[in-house]
Amino acid sequence: NTEEAMNQMAQELDVDLISLTPVLEEAASRGKLLYYPLDPHWNAEGTEVAASYVAETLKSRYLSASSPANQ
């Protein structure tokens, strides 16, 4: 399992890892088409779902209300 291997390696290296599996599975369960029909790459909707999730995760982990970037 590639994701499990990545999680294990990230823990060993003390690196944060953002798993996109839950958010992509949730979007797919709501009927969103996230990949091109004939190849394994994300389409525009898949890219948007992933990018939005990563941006929100980074904001919540690393930006605080008192951060100069938010003032």
C-alpha positions in Angstrom: 0.0 0.0 0.0 1.7 3.2 -1.2 -0.2 5.5 1.1 0.7 3.5 4.2 4.3 3.4 3.1 4.3 7.2 2.7 2.7 7.7 6.1 5.3 5.5 7.7 8.2 7.2 6.0 6.8 10.7 6.9 6.5 9.6 10.6 10.1 8.2 10.5 11.4 11.5 9.0 9.2 13.7 11.2 7.6 15.3 8.2 4.0 16.4 8.0 2.0 14.6 5.3 -1.4 15.7 4.0 -3.4 12.7 2.8 -5.8 13.5 0.0 -7.4 10.1 0.1 -10.3 11.1 2.5 -11.2 14.3 0.7 -11.0 12.7 -2.7 -13.1 9.7 -1.6 -15.7 12.0 0.0 -16.0 14.1 -3.2 -16.2 11.0 -5.3 -19.0 9.6 -3.1 -20.9 12.8 -3.8 -20.7 12.0 -7.5 -17.8 14.3 -8.4 -15.7 13.2 -11.3 -12.1 13.9 -10.3 -10.1 12.1 -13.0 -9.9 12.1 -16.7 -11.8 9.2 -18.1 -8.9 7.6 -19.9 -5.9 8.4 -17.7 -5.1 8.5 -14.0 -4.5 12.3 -13.8 -6.9 14.7 -12.0 -9.1 16.8 -14.1 -9.9 20.4 -13.3 -12.4 19.4 -10.6 -10.0 17.0 -9.0 -7.3 19.6 -9.0 -9.6 22.1 -7.4 -10.7 19.7 -4.7 -7.1 18.7 -3.8 -5.8 22.3 -3.9 -8.6 23.7 -1.8 -8.0 20.9 0.8 -4.3 21.5 0.9 -4.7 25.2 1.2 -7.2 24.9 4.1 -5.1 22.3 5.9 -2.0 24.5 5.6 -3.9 27.6 6.9 -5.3 25.7 9.8 -2.0 24.1 10.8 0.4 27.0 10.2 -1.4 30.3 10.3 -2.8 31.8 13.4 -5.1 34.8 13.9 -2.1 36.8 15.2 0.1 36.0 12.3 1.4 39.1 10.4 0.1 37.6 7.2 -3.4 37.9 8.5 -3.2 41.5 9.7 
